[in-house]
Amino acid sequence: NYIVGTGWIGSLSEINPKSGYWIQLISDDILLVIGNPVNRDQIYDLHAGANLISFYALPDDLSISNILYYISSSALGIIGEGTGAAYIDGTGWVGSLTQIDPTSGYWVLVSQNVSLCLFNTDYIGIETGYILHTGANLVSLPMVDQISITDALATNTEGIIVGIIGEGVSAMYINTEWAGSLTSFSGGEGYWMLATEPIYFTYNNNRLGRFISYSKTPVFPEGY
């Protein structure tokens, strides 16, 4: 709780970027998140076999050899949309996939349970744009937490994005509603989106407003 003249009191002293919070206001207001928290470390827990993932934060070096460096001993391969690479002992990564695209999802194949660690990363940002072609598109999710499909997708995607497939889950757009085992997007996971025609979209910024792009300096109204 915030007490005038005292400040914040209670058991919550730090914000966890992977958690959600209720913020109670006495009147309408604007929440400004100021700062540039770079050099953030990320951990992705992978199970043995194929993992459908994406990256909401990445380091400057997007090469496969750098991104997957800490799982080289367990890595078997990585597959993107129409591209891929295999890890060969004594040689390294071989294949057409050489760099990570922040807007893409990937199947990462490992021989055992392992943690994929990334250091000195910057958040991609919820304003990231996506260009989908007709058919199946393997895409990322530029956020840390979970959000429902209906909240995440903008209205211009209705009737165009008609199917979404995650790892072991899926949803179809039927009679203006989403139906299936997939109800929410989760940060760190990749998704196949099925489009009936080409479309450019961004995830719904109004709904994802609490997930701030830290790579840009905030713009203040005149007089502030």
Contacts in CASP RR format, 6 or more apart in sequence:
PFRMAT RR
TARGET T0000
AUTHOR 0000-0000-0000
METHOD contacts of the structure
MODEL  1
NYIVGTGWIGSLSEINPKSGYWIQLISDDILLVIGNPVNRDQIYDLHAGA
NLISFYALPDDLSISNILYYISSSALGIIGEGTGAAYIDGTGWVGSLTQI
DPTSGYWVLVSQNVSLCLFNTDYIGIETGYILHTGANLVSLPMVDQISIT
DALATNTEGIIVGIIGEGVSAMYINTEWAGSLTSFSGGEGYWMLATEPIY
FTYNNNRLGRFISYSKTPVFPEGY
1 8 0 8 1.000
1 9 0 8 1.000
1 10 0 8 1.000
2 8 0 8 1.000
2 9 0 8 1.000
3 9 0 8 1.000
15 21 0 8 1.000
17 144 0 8 1.000
18 144 0 8 1.000
18 145 0 8 1.000
19 145 0 8 1.000
20 145 0 8 1.000
20 210 0 8 1.000
23 31 0 8 1.000
32 218 0 8 1.000
32 220 0 8 1.000
33 212 0 8 1.000
33 218 0 8 1.000
34 218 0 8 1.000
35 214 0 8 1.000
35 218 0 8 1.000
36 214 0 8 1.000
36 215 0 8 1.000
36 217 0 8 1.000
37 214 0 8 1.000
38 120 0 8 1.000
38 122 0 8 1.000
38 214 0 8 1.000
39 119 0 8 1.000
39 120 0 8 1.000
39 121 0 8 1.000
40 57 0 8 1.000
40 120 0 8 1.000
40 121 0 8 1.000
40 122 0 8 1.000
40 123 0 8 1.000
41 117 0 8 1.000
41 118 0 8 1.000
41 119 0 8 1.000
41 120 0 8 1.000
41 121 0 8 1.000
42 55 0 8 1.000
42 56 0 8 1.000
42 57 0 8 1.000
42 117 0 8 1.000
42 118 0 8 1.000
42 121 0 8 1.000
43 115 0 8 1.000
43 116 0 8 1.000
43 117 0 8 1.000
43 118 0 8 1.000
44 53 0 8 1.000
44 115 0 8 1.000
44 116 0 8 1.000
44 117 0 8 1.000
44 118 0 8 1.000
44 188 0 8 1.000
45 113 0 8 1.000
45 115 0 8 1.000
45 116 0 8 1.000
46 53 0 8 1.000
46 71 0 8 1.000
46 108 0 8 1.000
46 110 0 8 1.000
46 113 0 8 1.000
46 114 0 8 1.000
46 115 0 8 1.000
46 116 0 8 1.000
47 110 0 8 1.000
47 113 0 8 1.000
48 110 0 8 1.000
48 111 0 8 1.000
48 112 0 8 1.000
48 113 0 8 1.000
49 76 0 8 1.000
49 109 0 8 1.000
49 110 0 8 1.000
49 111 0 8 1.000
50 107 0 8 1.000
50 108 0 8 1.000
50 109 0 8 1.000
50 167 0 8 1.000
51 107 0 8 1.000
51 108 0 8 1.000
51 109 0 8 1.000
51 110 0 8 1.000
51 167 0 8 1.000
52 105 0 8 1.000
52 106 0 8 1.000
52 107 0 8 1.000
52 166 0 8 1.000
52 167 0 8 1.000
52 189 0 8 1.000
52 190 0 8 1.000
52 191 0 8 1.000
53 105 0 8 1.000
53 106 0 8 1.000
53 108 0 8 1.000
53 116 0 8 1.000
53 188 0 8 1.000
53 189 0 8 1.000
53 190 0 8 1.000
54 104 0 8 1.000
54 105 0 8 1.000
54 106 0 8 1.000
54 139 0 8 1.000
54 140 0 8 1.000
54 141 0 8 1.000
54 187 0 8 1.000
54 188 0 8 1.000
54 189 0 8 1.000
54 190 0 8 1.000
54 191 0 8 1.000
55 67 0 8 1.000
55 100 0 8 1.000
55 102 0 8 1.000
55 118 0 8 1.000
55 124 0 8 1.000
55 140 0 8 1.000
55 188 0 8 1.000
56 123 0 8 1.000
56 124 0 8 1.000
56 125 0 8 1.000
56 140 0 8 1.000
56 141 0 8 1.000
56 142 0 8 1.000
56 143 0 8 1.000
56 144 0 8 1.000
56 187 0 8 1.000
56 188 0 8 1.000
57 118 0 8 1.000
57 121 0 8 1.000
57 122 0 8 1.000
57 123 0 8 1.000
57 124 0 8 1.000
58 67 0 8 1.000
58 100 0 8 1.000
58 102 0 8 1.000
58 118 0 8 1.000
58 121 0 8 1.000
58 122 0 8 1.000
58 124 0 8 1.000
59 66 0 8 1.000
59 67 0 8 1.000
59 118 0 8 1.000
59 119 0 8 1.000
59 120 0 8 1.000
59 121 0 8 1.000
59 122 0 8 1.000
60 120 0 8 1.000
60 122 0 8 1.000
61 67 0 8 1.000
62 99 0 8 1.000
62 100 0 8 1.000
62 101 0 8 1.000
62 102 0 8 1.000
63 98 0 8 1.000
63 99 0 8 1.000
63 100 0 8 1.000
64 78 0 8 1.000
64 85 0 8 1.000
64 93 0 8 1.000
64 97 0 8 1.000
64 98 0 8 1.000
64 99 0 8 1.000
64 100 0 8 1.000
65 92 0 8 1.000
65 93 0 8 1.000
67 100 0 8 1.000
67 118 0 8 1.000
68 75 0 8 1.000
68 78 0 8 1.000
68 87 0 8 1.000
68 93 0 8 1.000
68 108 0 8 1.000
68 116 0 8 1.000
70 115 0 8 1.000
70 116 0 8 1.000
70 117 0 8 1.000
71 110 0 8 1.000
71 114 0 8 1.000
71 115 0 8 1.000
71 116 0 8 1.000
72 87 0 8 1.000
72 92 0 8 1.000
74 110 0 8 1.000
74 111 0 8 1.000
74 112 0 8 1.000
74 114 0 8 1.000
75 87 0 8 1.000
75 108 0 8 1.000
75 109 0 8 1.000
75 110 0 8 1.000
75 111 0 8 1.000
76 86 0 8 1.000
76 87 0 8 1.000
76 109 0 8 1.000
76 110 0 8 1.000
76 111 0 8 1.000
77 84 0 8 1.000
77 85 0 8 1.000
77 86 0 8 1.000
77 87 0 8 1.000
77 108 0 8 1.000
77 109 0 8 1.000
78 84 0 8 1.000
78 85 0 8 1.000
78 97 0 8 1.000
78 106 0 8 1.000
78 107 0 8 1.000
78 108 0 8 1.000
78 109 0 8 1.000
79 97 0 8 1.000
79 106 0 8 1.000
79 107 0 8 1.000
79 109 0 8 1.000
80 97 0 8 1.000
80 104 0 8 1.000
80 105 0 8 1.000
80 106 0 8 1.000
80 107 0 8 1.000
80 138 0 8 1.000
81 104 0 8 1.000
81 105 0 8 1.000
81 136 0 8 1.000
81 137 0 8 1.000
81 138 0 8 1.000
83 96 0 8 1.000
83 97 0 8 1.000
84 95 0 8 1.000
84 96 0 8 1.000
84 97 0 8 1.000
85 93 0 8 1.000
85 94 0 8 1.000
85 95 0 8 1.000
85 96 0 8 1.000
85 97 0 8 1.000
85 98 0 8 1.000
86 93 0 8 1.000
86 94 0 8 1.000
86 95 0 8 1.000
87 93 0 8 1.000
87 94 0 8 1.000
88 94 0 8 1.000
100 106 0 8 1.000
102 124 0 8 1.000
102 128 0 8 1.000
102 140 0 8 1.000
102 142 0 8 1.000
103 128 0 8 1.000
103 129 0 8 1.000
103 130 0 8 1.000
103 139 0 8 1.000
103 140 0 8 1.000
104 138 0 8 1.000
104 139 0 8 1.000
104 140 0 8 1.000
105 138 0 8 1.000
105 139 0 8 1.000
105 140 0 8 1.000
105 190 0 8 1.000
105 191 0 8 1.000
106 138 0 8 1.000
106 190 0 8 1.000
108 116 0 8 1.000
122 214 0 8 1.000
122 215 0 8 1.000
123 142 0 8 1.000
123 212 0 8 1.000
123 213 0 8 1.000
123 214 0 8 1.000
123 215 0 8 1.000
124 140 0 8 1.000
124 142 0 8 1.000
124 213 0 8 1.000
125 142 0 8 1.000
125 143 0 8 1.000
125 211 0 8 1.000
125 212 0 8 1.000
125 213 0 8 1.000
125 214 0 8 1.000
125 215 0 8 1.000
126 142 0 8 1.000
126 143 0 8 1.000
126 202 0 8 1.000
126 203 0 8 1.000
126 205 0 8 1.000
126 208 0 8 1.000
126 209 0 8 1.000
126 211 0 8 1.000
126 212 0 8 1.000
126 213 0 8 1.000
127 202 0 8 1.000
127 205 0 8 1.000
127 213 0 8 1.000
128 142 0 8 1.000
128 202 0 8 1.000
128 203 0 8 1.000
129 200 0 8 1.000
129 201 0 8 1.000
129 202 0 8 1.000
130 137 0 8 1.000
130 139 0 8 1.000
130 200 0 8 1.000
130 201 0 8 1.000
130 202 0 8 1.000
131 198 0 8 1.000
131 199 0 8 1.000
131 200 0 8 1.000
132 139 0 8 1.000
132 161 0 8 1.000
132 193 0 8 1.000
132 195 0 8 1.000
132 198 0 8 1.000
132 199 0 8 1.000
132 200 0 8 1.000
132 201 0 8 1.000
133 195 0 8 1.000
133 198 0 8 1.000
134 195 0 8 1.000
134 196 0 8 1.000
134 197 0 8 1.000
134 198 0 8 1.000
135 194 0 8 1.000
135 195 0 8 1.000
135 196 0 8 1.000
136 165 0 8 1.000
136 192 0 8 1.000
136 193 0 8 1.000
136 194 0 8 1.000
137 192 0 8 1.000
137 193 0 8 1.000
137 194 0 8 1.000
137 195 0 8 1.000
138 190 0 8 1.000
138 191 0 8 1.000
138 192 0 8 1.000
139 190 0 8 1.000
139 191 0 8 1.000
139 192 0 8 1.000
139 193 0 8 1.000
140 188 0 8 1.000
140 190 0 8 1.000
141 152 0 8 1.000
141 185 0 8 1.000
141 186 0 8 1.000
141 187 0 8 1.000
141 188 0 8 1.000
141 189 0 8 1.000
141 190 0 8 1.000
141 191 0 8 1.000
141 203 0 8 1.000
142 203 0 8 1.000
142 211 0 8 1.000
143 185 0 8 1.000
143 187 0 8 1.000
143 203 0 8 1.000
143 208 0 8 1.000
143 211 0 8 1.000
144 187 0 8 1.000
144 188 0 8 1.000
144 211 0 8 1.000
145 186 0 8 1.000
145 187 0 8 1.000
145 211 0 8 1.000
146 184 0 8 1.000
146 185 0 8 1.000
146 186 0 8 1.000
146 187 0 8 1.000
147 184 0 8 1.000
147 185 0 8 1.000
147 207 0 8 1.000
147 208 0 8 1.000
148 183 0 8 1.000
148 184 0 8 1.000
148 185 0 8 1.000
149 164 0 8 1.000
149 171 0 8 1.000
149 178 0 8 1.000
149 182 0 8 1.000
149 183 0 8 1.000
149 184 0 8 1.000
149 185 0 8 1.000
150 178 0 8 1.000
151 204 0 8 1.000
151 207 0 8 1.000
152 185 0 8 1.000
152 203 0 8 1.000
152 204 0 8 1.000
152 207 0 8 1.000
152 208 0 8 1.000
153 161 0 8 1.000
153 201 0 8 1.000
153 203 0 8 1.000
153 204 0 8 1.000
154 201 0 8 1.000
154 202 0 8 1.000
154 203 0 8 1.000
154 204 0 8 1.000
156 199 0 8 1.000
156 201 0 8 1.000
157 199 0 8 1.000
157 201 0 8 1.000
158 173 0 8 1.000
158 176 0 8 1.000
159 173 0 8 1.000
159 196 0 8 1.000
160 195 0 8 1.000
160 196 0 8 1.000
160 197 0 8 1.000
160 199 0 8 1.000
161 173 0 8 1.000
161 193 0 8 1.000
161 194 0 8 1.000
161 195 0 8 1.000
161 199 0 8 1.000
161 201 0 8 1.000
162 172 0 8 1.000
162 173 0 8 1.000
162 194 0 8 1.000
162 195 0 8 1.000
162 196 0 8 1.000
163 170 0 8 1.000
163 171 0 8 1.000
163 172 0 8 1.000
163 173 0 8 1.000
163 193 0 8 1.000
163 194 0 8 1.000
164 170 0 8 1.000
164 171 0 8 1.000
164 178 0 8 1.000
164 182 0 8 1.000
164 191 0 8 1.000
164 192 0 8 1.000
164 193 0 8 1.000
164 194 0 8 1.000
165 182 0 8 1.000
165 191 0 8 1.000
165 192 0 8 1.000
165 194 0 8 1.000
166 182 0 8 1.000
166 189 0 8 1.000
166 190 0 8 1.000
166 191 0 8 1.000
166 192 0 8 1.000
167 189 0 8 1.000
167 190 0 8 1.000
168 181 0 8 1.000
169 180 0 8 1.000
169 181 0 8 1.000
169 182 0 8 1.000
170 180 0 8 1.000
170 181 0 8 1.000
170 182 0 8 1.000
171 178 0 8 1.000
171 179 0 8 1.000
171 180 0 8 1.000
171 181 0 8 1.000
171 182 0 8 1.000
171 183 0 8 1.000
172 178 0 8 1.000
172 179 0 8 1.000
172 180 0 8 1.000
185 191 0 8 1.000
END
